Amino acid sequence: MAKKRRPQTKAAAPRAVDGPIPVVGAREPCPCGSGRRYKACHGQQAAHASAELVQRPFEGLPGEADWVALRELVPAATVRLTLKDGLPEGVPSVTLATVLPMAWPALRRDNGAVLLGLQNDTATGDLSRDLADTLQRALAAEPGTPVGGSRTGGDGPRLQDLLDLSAPFEPEVHTGFEFWVENAENATGEVAASLERANAAAIPTVRLTGVEGAYWCETPEKNHLRWVMTHPEEKLLDALARLHAAGESSLGEGTRLVGSFRAHGLTVPVWDLPTGVGAADVEKPAAAFAERLNKALADESPLSGEERRARSGLTSRQVTLN
């Protein structure tokens, strides 16, 4: 006998309120009091009202591939940022972090240092502009306070306007989130428990040193190499197909190119690796693959039938993250 369907309660419509609605997390209750999650209420309206989606928000920044990797793939990492106009008085440093406690967009430490979170929901279609707005508010915040989300306008500065574009972008990947707090080894109580939970969920990750934008990670069943590439997507897929059809797309015995992600306008090929293959083991194979890829990218001839089939297989396994 078929089960009876429970009658569905119609969700309340967004409530009209005076003044702006604060920006909160996508899954949090909407501040308007409708009882709906923010993303399904005024968050949805804010998204529709935002500027058109910027496909490559980090284009023009040093280390664009690493920006994308830290945003989408890496659990725990930090990068020291250099501001174009120098640090304001009372701000000893500005550090980009993959994620901050309580998913705060930013944090001003007691000593005045600024931490800027990268893996957060944003209010508009331009991630660079939203992060720049959060950074500016963090620089002006009182020491010892977190910085919440905000709805930005379409005419504010972007990261490309605030950061020194001549400064290197050098991520430091961490095994855990001890960078959240000063003197983490002395943490106790809820702080220590929160760190323990976050560290337990972090996937071990290592950034390769010989090529740009490549990150090894360890999972229970197999390891992976995820490599963010800045080449034009169509040309890159053609080159990967040429190598795959020629049997030259692997990174050594037991490894396999299995597909790719698409994230912030860039393509991220992914290789499966045997469990015993660590980050150091793929440094030389990755460098050798980069040489083969550059030759394939320079090939302007039409794809052969076998290469077209290889390309079709790669695109069918492509996943868009955003």
N, C-alpha and C positions, 0 to 999 in steps of 0.2 A: 504494500500500500504506500502510495507516495506521501511524503511528509508535507504537512500543511506549511505554507509560507507564512512567516510572521509578518504582520503589517508593518511597513516601513514608515518611520516618523519623518516627515518632511523637515529638513533642516531650516533653521531660521535664516531669513535673508539678512544681508549686512545692514546693521542699524545705522541710521543717520545720526551723526554726532556733530557737535560744534567743535571746530578746530581740527588740526591734523591728527591722524591716528599714529601713535608711536610704532616704529618698526620693531618687531619681535621675531623670534625663531619661527620657521615655516610651520612647525608642528605644534607650536604653543597656541593656547586659546587667543582668539582675536581680542585686542583691548576694547573693541566696541561693545563687548558683552553679548554678542549674538549666540555664543555657545559653539561656534564653529572654529576650526583651526584657522590660523592666520592665513595660510597659503590658499585656503578655499574661501576666504572672506575678503577683507580689505587688502590682504597681500596680493590676491589675484587682481584686484583693481589697480594696485600700484604697479604690478608687472605690465598690465595692459597700457598703463599711462606712461611707462618708462620709454626711454629712447630705444631705437631699433637695436637689436642685438649686435654687438661688435664681435665678429667672428674670431679675430686674433687680438685680444686685449693686451697681450704682452709684446706685441710686435714693436720693434725699435728699442726694446730694453736689452741690455747685455744679458746673455744667458736665457733667451726666450724659452729654449727647450727645457731648461731646469726650472723655470717658473711654472711651466705646465706640469712637469713631473711632481713638483712639490704641492701643487694645487690638487692633483688628481690621484697620484700613485704612492707617494711617500708618507708613511705614518708620522715620523718624528724627525724634523730637521730644522735648522736655523741658518740664517744668512745675515751678516752684518751689512746694513744699507748705508750708503753715503748720500747725503742730501746735496743738491746742487748749490744751495745758498749757505751751506754749513749748518751746524747744529745750533738751535736756539740756546740762550743762556739757561743753565739748569738742566739741560738734557745731555747726559754724558754719552748716550749711544741710542741708535735705533736698530732694532733687530727684527727681521721677518721670521715668523714661526709658522710651521704648517698648521698647528692648531693650539689653542690656549685653553686653560681651565674654564669649564662651564660654557665652552664655545664662544667666549667673549671675542668680539671683533678686534679689540686692542686692550692693552693694559699699560698703565703708567706705574712703574715700580716706586717704592718708597724713596729710592735714591734718584728718582727722576728719569731713569732709563725707560724707553718705550719699546714694547713688544707689539708687533702688528700681526694679527692672525690672518692666514691666507685661505683656509678651508672653511669659509663661512657662507651662509646665504647672503645674497646681495639684493639691493632694492631696485636696480635698474639693469638694463642690458649691457652696460659698459662696466665690466669688472674693474678695469684700471681706474676709472673715475670714482667708483665706490670705495676702492681701497685708498685712493688719494684723499678722499673726504675723511675717512676714518683716521688716517695718519695725521691729518691736520688737527682733528679734534683731540687726538691723543697727545700731540705736542703741547696743546693748550690746557690739557686736563690737570687737575690737582694730583701731585704725587700720591701714590698709594691707592689709586682708584681705577676700576675697569671702565672701558668705554663701550657703550651700547651701540646698536645699529641706528641708522638714520636714513631718511629718504633724501637722496641728493638731487640737485637740479641738473640740467643738461649743459650748463655753461661753466662748471667748476674745473679746476685743473685735473689732469690725469697723472699717473705715476711718472709718465715720460716727461712731465713738466717739473716734477719735484725732485727727482733723483738725478744724481750725477751720472750721466750716460757713459762717461769715460772710466768709471770705477768698475773693477771686476765684480762678478757675481759668483761667489764661491760657497756653495752650500756645504754645511756640515751635518751629515746624517748621524742621528743618535740612536742608541739601542733602546732608549726609553725617554720619558718626559720629565726627567729631573731638572731640565732647564726651566720648567715652570716656576720653580721656587729657588730662592737663594738658600744655600746650605741644606740641600735636599737630604743629605745623609743624616741630618738631625731632625727631620720631619717626624711628627708624631700624630696620633689621633686621626681625624678625618682627612687631613692633608696626606698623611702617609697611606691611608686606605685608598684615597682617590688615585694617588700615583701608582699604587700596586695594581688597581683595576685597569688603568690606562695602559700600563706597561704589559700586562698580560694579554691585551688585545692587539698589541702592535706586532705587525709582521716583520721579522728581521729583514733589513734592507741595506744594501751597500751600493754606493755610487761608483761606477767604473772611472778610472783615472785616465785611461788612454783615449777615450772617445767622449764626445759631448752628448749629454742627455740620456745616458744608458744606466739603468738601475737593475741590479740583481736582487731577487727576493726569494725567501725560503717559505715554502708551505708544507703541510704535513705529507702530502702525497708526492709532490715533485717541486723542483725549483723553476724559476722563470727569469728571463731577461726581458725587460720592457724598455724600449729604446725610443725616446721622443726625437723625431727628425723634423727639420725645418724645410726640407725640399718640397717643392710644389707637389700636391697630392697625386695628381694624375701621372706626372712624370715619375714620381717615386714608385707608384704601383706598377707602372710599366717595367721599371728597373727590377723590382722585386720579382715580378713574373718571369723576366728573362733569367734571373739567377735560379729561381725555383725550378723552371723547366730544364735548366742545364745541370741540376743537381748540386748547385753551389750556394744554396740559401741557408745551410745549416751552420752551426758554430762548433762542429766537431761530432765525434761518435756519440750517438744516442740523443742528440739535440735535434729540434725540429721547429721550423717556422710554422706557427699554427694560425696566424691571423693578425689582426691589428685593431687598435682603438682609434677613434677620431676624437680629439680633445682640443678645444680652443683654437680651431683652425689648423692643427697639426696632426700628422699621422704617427701612430705609435705601434710599430711592429712588435710582436710578442713571440718569444721562443720558449718552448718547453725544454727543460734541462733535467737530466737524471738527478736524483736526490744527492748523490755524492759530489756533484759538480758545484763548486763554490765560486764566489766572485772572482778570486784570483785566477781560477782556472779558465775563465772566459775573456780575460784581458787581451791576450794575444789573438785568439780567434776572432774577437770583436774588431780588433784593429785590422786584421786581414780581411774580414768581411767588408769593412769600410772602404778598403782599396778596391775590392771587386764591385762594390756598389757604385763607386765613382765612375768606373769604366762603363758599367751598365747605364748609368745616368747619361753618359755622353753618347750613347748609341741612339741615333735618330731613325734607324730603319724601322719599317712596320713590324709589328709583332707577328710571329709565325702562329700557325694554328695551335701548336702545343703551348706556346707562350700565352695566347689568348685564353686557353682553357685554364692555365695556371692563374692568370689574372682574375678570371671569373671565380675561381675557388677562393682566392684571397679576399676579394670584395664581398663574397657571400658570408664570410666569417668576420666581417668588420663590424665593430660595435661603436656607436656614437655615445660618448659620455656626456656631452653637453652641446 
